[in-house]
Amino acid sequence: MTTSFLYAAWQNDTVLIQQEGTSTVVKHPGGNKILFKDTDPQLAIEWGLKTVTNTVILGGEYVVSDRIDIPRPGVTLIVDQRATLRLNPESTHTTIDFKSRNAGYWQMLPMIYNKGHDDVRILMFGTLEKWKIENRDNGKQTLPIMFDGRNEKGICGLSGGVMMVTGHATDSLWLVDSARVHVPVIALDTNPGASLVLEGCEDCHLGLIASISPTRGGNTAETIDLNSRNIDITIERLVGERSQEIIDCNESHVIVEDVISIGSPRKMFGRGPVSGPRYTDRRSFGSRSLDVRNATVLENAVGSRLIHEVPQLPDALPAFTVQTTVEVTLTNNQKKLYNRKAAFDLRDQTNRQ
């Protein structure tokens, strides 16, 4: 297959989402023809996801009326580092229930939602702005991204795919009842309750999962929450800063190669009693194992920061490499660097990092 043919095929199977005046428009890379436009960015983004394999949201502020639903398997959604997605609080919202004793108390609206579709890639380099309302009788809030494989059979209802987050999110990312999803990097400096939460997942491989304090010398909550009913989860590296818990392992089975604590943790590992499900439909297996191969406490750490090297879109398309580095400064001004790379090529749909 010739290089020119591959390039043409990639262009025709990719759209760019961008703002023009009061509308959000959809175009092919390198083209000026408007394929679709709407005043509601949600509809423009979902049109791209329904029509082509690769949808790229370029820089700008997008106020969506409802969650962005992934409509089918095998698609890629990329959010540029200069893009901000926020919810219109006045519109009608499609929510999912958070299981609790008070049915319907918490209504959750994932900003980007993959319900049961295999081999979906979501690369989030931008900002997903949180919205929340709460009173005595009910509550509603947005979550950044969720892969949701729940189904009546009580098995993992989606398989394969990639979630990568180097952007700004103030709440946890979620994988629910999902198998063989790869997470090269989720690295946040916004101190959510946990950077990543898993429930009912199996055979998922996680790379660098980090929660870094937004203030110098501060602390964080949890880096990862293995809430319940996860099995055969492997993690390359977890990083937390003076964490409440770097890993909260409830009813789950996980192997972690490396754990780094920036400063002394309040608690390194949590092995509490089996917790009840928040979302999962999978049956309880009533056991737990946590195998941490290596753990390091950087007691003399005085500062930290995340360094994200992300593509300049759209010029970097179709192939690019993403790298995140956790840089830790010690009292003697020495630096410790922990990094993770991932390469993507939109011309090769078998390349699932």
KERO-862447 format. One line per 3 residues: number of its first residue (from 1); their letters; for each residue x, y, z of C-alpha. Coordinates in pm, whole numbers, plus 50000, padded with zeros to 5 digits. Example, Ala and Ser with C-alpha at 12.3 -4.5 7.8 and 13.67 -1.06 7.14 Angstrom:
1> as> 51230:49550:50780 | 51367:49894:50714
END
This chain:
1> mtt> 50000:50000:50000 | 50153:50335:49899 | 50225:50617:50142
4> sfl> 49996:50857:49953 | 49708:50608:49973 | 49755:50564:50347
7> yaa> 49758:50940:50393 | 49443:50988:50188 | 49269:50707:50376
10> wqn> 49364:50863:50710 | 49240:51208:50608 | 48907:51073:50486
13> dtv> 48857:50877:50809 | 48935:51170:51043 | 48750:51489:51128
16> liq> 48847:51802:51316 | 48599:51968:51551 | 48648:52345:51575
19> qeg> 48465:52665:51649 | 48361:52917:51386 | 48160:53204:51524
22> tst> 47865:53071:51724 | 47879:52728:51559 | 48089:52416:51602
25> vvk> 48195:52287:51262 | 48332:51954:51139 | 48596:51932:50864
28> hpg> 48847:51683:50728 | 49215:51764:50803 | 49359:51989:50537
31> gnk> 49015:52070:50395 | 48787:52372:50410 | 48457:52201:50331
34> ilf> 48217:52201:50627 | 48081:51848:50666 | 47846:51930:50956
37> kdt> 47781:52222:51189 | 47560:52300:51485 | 47539:52554:51765
40> dpq> 47552:52260:52010 | 47909:52117:52022 | 47777:51786:52157
43> lai> 47591:51717:51834 | 47893:51805:51620 | 48124:51581:51822
46> ewg> 47880:51289:51815 | 47832:51334:51438 | 48206:51285:51395
49> lkt> 48206:50975:51615 | 47919:50823:51415 | 48072:50904:51075
52> vtn> 48448:50845:51087 | 48699:50652:51296 | 48899:50947:51436
55> tvi> 48743:51259:51589 | 48977:51536:51708 | 48846:51828:51916
58> lgg> 49070:52130:51855 | 49132:52422:52093 | 48840:52630:52215
61> eyv> 48565:52634:52477 | 48277:52397:52411 | 47957:52415:52616
64> vsd> 47776:52083:52565 | 47407:52031:52638 | 47446:51670:52754
67> rid> 47705:51396:52791 | 47904:51297:52482 | 47808:50937:52401
70> ipr> 48047:50708:52216 | 47811:50557:51954 | 47999:50250:51830
73> pgv> 48313:50037:51872 | 48657:50103:51730 | 48655:50483:51732
76> tli> 48914:50729:51862 | 48834:51060:52034 | 49116:51307:52096
79> vdq> 49074:51627:52300 | 49340:51892:52232 | 49526:52045:52527
82> rat> 49375:52388:52445 | 49018:52256:52444 | 48778:52294:52737
85> lrl> 48451:52100:52764 | 48187:52218:53009 | 47822:52132:53068
88> npe> 47532:52367:53009 | 47354:52341:53348 | 47027:52467:53200
91> sth> 46983:52182:52950 | 46825:51839:53001 | 47081:51587:53122
94> tti> 47107:51210:53070 | 47238:51061:53394 | 47328:50725:53544
97> dfk> 47259:50614:53901 | 47522:50591:54170 | 47425:50294:54386
100> srn> 47344:50393:54742 | 47097:50324:55020 | 46891:50619:54898
103> agy> 46796:50519:54545 | 46834:50802:54296 | 47017:51031:54540
106> wqm> 47325:51073:54324 | 47275:51129:53955 | 47602:51112:53757
109> lpm> 47663:51254:53412 | 47990:51134:53255 | 48111:51410:53022
112> iyn> 48247:51144:52784 | 48065:50811:52812 | 48146:50477:52647
115> kgh> 47861:50239:52715 | 47954:49886:52608 | 48165:49955:52297
118> ddv> 48489:49761:52236 | 48825:49905:52126 | 48745:50270:52191
121> ril> 49037:50509:52240 | 48992:50832:52437 | 49300:51056:52457
124> mfg> 49225:51356:52677 | 49487:51631:52674 | 49248:51919:52748
127> tle> 49015:52027:53029 | 48689:51863:53139 | 48527:52115:53370
130> kwk> 48331:51979:53665 | 47970:52074:53743 | 47789:51981:54063
133> ien> 47467:52058:54248 | 47375:51913:54586 | 47111:51960:54853
136> rdn> 46962:51754:55133 | 46739:51543:54911 | 46940:51483:54594
139> gkq> 47262:51548:54410 | 47390:51559:54055 | 47739:51599:53916
142> tlp> 47956:51539:53613 | 48234:51280:53593 | 48512:51329:53336
145> imf> 48521:50996:53145 | 48364:50655:53202 | 48395:50320:53024
148> dgr> 48083:50127:53127 | 48044:49759:53037 | 47753:49674:53268
151> nek> 47499:49428:53132 | 47229:49183:53236 | 47468:48885:53221
154> gic> 47686:49034:53495 | 48006:48998:53289 | 48245:49250:53138
157> gls> 48037:49405:52861 | 48321:49574:52676 | 48670:49460:52577
160> ggv> 48976:49648:52459 | 49044:50016:52416 | 49260:50292:52558
163> mmv> 49203:50568:52810 | 49478:50829:52845 | 49449:51153:53044
166> tgh> 49717:51421:53072 | 49472:51710:53088 | 49277:51882:53364
169> atd> 49001:51699:53553 | 48898:51748:53913 | 48714:51421:53958
172> slw> 48796:51053:53913 | 48814:50867:53583 | 48614:50539:53582
175> lvd> 48640:50191:53431 | 48338:49972:53511 | 48283:49608:53409
178> sar> 48550:49645:53139 | 48809:49394:53017 | 49150:49442:52855
181> vhv> 49139:49822:52857 | 49486:49977:52850 | 49560:50296:53044
184> pvi> 49909:50422:52953 | 49885:50739:53166 | 49641:50911:53396
187> ald> 49828:51189:53576 | 49644:51467:53757 | 49753:51758:53977
190> tnp> 49399:51852:54083 | 49371:51621:54388 | 49052:51428:54305
193> gas> 48922:51160:54541 | 49121:50917:54323 | 49280:50968:53983
196> lvl> 49133:50638:53859 | 48859:50409:53992 | 48803:50050:53875
199> egc> 48499:49834:53948 | 48425:49490:53807 | 48720:49501:53563
202> edc> 48953:49224:53448 | 49279:49185:53255 | 49340:49562:53244
205> hlg> 49698:49692:53220 | 49773:50032:53368 | 50093:50228:53308
208> lia> 50163:50545:53510 | 49882:50653:53741 | 49969:50966:53940
211> sis> 49807:51211:54179 | 50022:51517:54247 | 49939:51795:54490
214> ptr> 49827:52124:54333 | 50022:52311:54603 | 50392:52281:54689
217> ggn> 50443:52043:54977 | 50073:51953:54985 | 49898:51619:54997
220> tae> 49653:51414:54795 | 49367:51172:54859 | 49399:50840:54670
223> tid> 49596:50763:54356 | 49387:50460:54256 | 49073:50306:54399
226> lns> 49019:49938:54319 | 48673:49961:54457 | 48533:49611:54417
229> rni> 48530:49295:54204 | 48841:49357:53993 | 49070:49071:53892
232> dit> 49397:49029:53699 | 49484:49398:53711 | 49849:49490:53648
235> ier> 49999:49832:53719 | 50343:49957:53619 | 50372:50255:53855
238> lvg> 50163:50448:54105 | 50270:50791:54233 | 50105:50981:54517
241> ers> 50200:51283:54725 | 50160:51253:55104 | 49856:51048:55017
244> qei> 49563:50951:55228 | 49612:50619:55045 | 49816:50560:54732
247> idc> 49618:50246:54657 | 49283:50151:54804 | 49239:49780:54734
250> nes> 48906:49637:54837 | 48763:49324:54674 | 49027:49310:54399
253> hvi> 49333:49120:54277 | 49620:49336:54153 | 49995:49330:54090
256> ved> 50181:49662:54116 | 50541:49681:53998 | 50637:50014:54155
259> vis> 50490:50259:54406 | 50640:50603:54467 | 50536:50821:54760
262> igs> 50635:51188:54735 | 50686:51269:55102 | 50567:51041:55377
265> prk> 50224:50900:55302 | 49950:50914:55557 | 49880:50559:55438
268> mfg> 50054:50371:55159 | 49815:50081:55102 | 49455:50040:55206
271> rgp> 49324:49686:55254 | 48987:49753:55408 | 48690:49517:55426
274> vsg> 48512:49416:55109 | 48323:49722:54992 | 47983:49739:54836
277> pry> 47950:49819:54467 | 47906:50174:54344 | 47826:50079:53983
280> tdr> 47934:49725:53895 | 47684:49451:53808 | 47939:49173:53856
283> rsf> 47899:48918:54133 | 48114:48931:54441 | 48402:48683:54464
286> gsr> 48474:48776:54825 | 48854:48777:54815 | 49140:49019:54772
289> sld> 49513:49019:54694 | 49762:49304:54660 | 50116:49229:54540
292> vrn> 50342:49537:54542 | 50685:49448:54404 | 50869:49769:54496
295> atv> 50785:50074:54711 | 50985:50395:54760 | 50918:50680:55001
298> len> 51090:51008:54908 | 51082:51155:55258 | 51304:51449:55161
301> avg> 51082:51565:54876 | 51002:51937:54882 | 50817:51981:54553
304> srl> 50678:51809:54248 | 50525:51881:53911 | 50383:51707:53606
307> ihe> 50545:51765:53268 | 50323:51665:52976 | 50462:51644:52623
310> vpq> 50154:51621:52403 | 50098:51669:52029 | 50042:52011:51873
313> lpd> 49715:51951:51696 | 49629:51929:51415 | 49986:51959:51279
316> alp> 50114:51648:51462 | 49856:51418:51302 | 49841:51136:51211
319> aft> 50125:50989:51425 | 50253:51124:51755 | 50409:51028:52088
322> vqt> 50285:51142:52428 | 50509:51152:52734 | 50430:51239:53094
325> tve> 50704:51295:53352 | 50660:51325:53726 | 50944:51551:53841
328> vtl> 51021:51542:54214 | 51254:51798:54374 | 51446:51683:54682
331> tnn> 51592:51896:54964 | 51938:51899:54804 | 51779:52031:54480
334> qkk> 51830:51698:54310 | 51556:51574:54080 | 51386:51238:54052
337> lyn> 51213:51175:53720 | 50947:50912:53652 | 50812:50904:53298
340> rka> 50587:50706:53067 | 50555:50728:52687 | 50285:50609:52450
343> afd> 50284:50623:52069 | 49973:50651:51851 | 49921:50634:51476
346> lrd> 49579:50707:51332 | 49674:50528:51011 | 49704:50197:51193
349> qtn> 49382:50101:51366 | 49545:49788:51510 | 49785:50006:51713
352> rq> 49614:50005:52051 | 49870:50136:52304
END
